[in-house]
């Protein structure tokens, strides 16, 4: 798929996202983001994290991991934006 190895990149993103559910920001089925969403701050939190990782790209940690985090938070922002649109239609 794709001239630019998109299939491999999508696989890497999928593996990265799946691994985040085994990290310290989750407790079983409950994610910290669930609490942030309950406060009504999920979209702002995701946008802020996209900006954070984009602004520090290539300055701290590994650039590739920063890109993966940006993509993951963009996916989450898309989820919460879609969810907000669905709620508005109800």
DASUL-V815785 format. One record per residue. N is the residue number from 1. OMEGA is omega as a letter, one per 40 degrees, with the letter a starting at -180 (999 if undefined). D_FIRST is the distance of its C-alpha to the first C-alpha in Angstrom with 2 decimals. Layout:
BEGIN
n=N omega=OMEGA d_first=D_FIRST
n=N omega=OMEGA d_first=D_FIRST
END
This chain:
BEGIN
n=1 omega=i d_first=0.00
n=2 omega=a d_first=3.73
n=3 omega=a d_first=6.96
n=4 omega=i d_first=8.37
n=5 omega=a d_first=6.95
n=6 omega=a d_first=6.40
n=7 omega=i d_first=5.45
n=8 omega=a d_first=8.66
n=9 omega=i d_first=10.42
n=10 omega=i d_first=10.18
n=11 omega=i d_first=11.51
n=12 omega=i d_first=14.12
n=13 omega=i d_first=15.13
n=14 omega=i d_first=15.61
n=15 omega=i d_first=17.70
n=16 omega=a d_first=19.62
n=17 omega=i d_first=20.50
n=18 omega=i d_first=21.61
n=19 omega=a d_first=23.75
n=20 omega=a d_first=25.51
n=21 omega=i d_first=27.24
n=22 omega=a d_first=29.03
n=23 omega=a d_first=30.43
n=24 omega=i d_first=33.84
n=25 omega=i d_first=33.09
n=26 omega=i d_first=33.02
n=27 omega=a d_first=35.75
n=28 omega=i d_first=34.55
n=29 omega=a d_first=33.06
n=30 omega=i d_first=34.52
n=31 omega=i d_first=32.63
n=32 omega=i d_first=34.51
n=33 omega=i d_first=32.37
n=34 omega=i d_first=34.04
n=35 omega=i d_first=37.37
n=36 omega=i d_first=36.12
n=37 omega=a d_first=34.89
n=38 omega=i d_first=38.29
n=39 omega=a d_first=39.93
n=40 omega=a d_first=37.86
n=41 omega=a d_first=36.17
n=42 omega=a d_first=32.56
n=43 omega=i d_first=31.03
n=44 omega=i d_first=33.25
n=45 omega=a d_first=32.47
n=46 omega=i d_first=28.69
n=47 omega=a d_first=29.20
n=48 omega=i d_first=31.62
n=49 omega=i d_first=29.35
n=50 omega=i d_first=26.54
n=51 omega=a d_first=29.26
n=52 omega=a d_first=30.64
n=53 omega=i d_first=27.53
n=54 omega=a d_first=26.54
n=55 omega=a d_first=30.10
n=56 omega=a d_first=30.36
n=57 omega=i d_first=27.02
n=58 omega=i d_first=27.81
n=59 omega=a d_first=31.42
n=60 omega=i d_first=31.59
n=61 omega=i d_first=29.71
n=62 omega=a d_first=26.30
n=63 omega=a d_first=24.22
n=64 omega=i d_first=20.94
n=65 omega=i d_first=22.64
n=66 omega=i d_first=23.96
n=67 omega=i d_first=20.53
n=68 omega=i d_first=19.48
n=69 omega=i d_first=22.77
n=70 omega=a d_first=22.30
n=71 omega=a d_first=18.99
n=72 omega=i d_first=20.76
n=73 omega=i d_first=23.82
n=74 omega=i d_first=21.93
n=75 omega=i d_first=20.47
n=76 omega=i d_first=24.07
n=77 omega=i d_first=25.48
n=78 omega=i d_first=23.28
n=79 omega=a d_first=24.57
n=80 omega=i d_first=28.14
n=81 omega=i d_first=27.93
n=82 omega=a d_first=26.72
n=83 omega=i d_first=29.41
n=84 omega=i d_first=31.99
n=85 omega=i d_first=31.18
n=86 omega=i d_first=31.49
n=87 omega=a d_first=34.79
n=88 omega=i d_first=36.06
n=89 omega=a d_first=35.53
n=90 omega=999 d_first=37.60
END
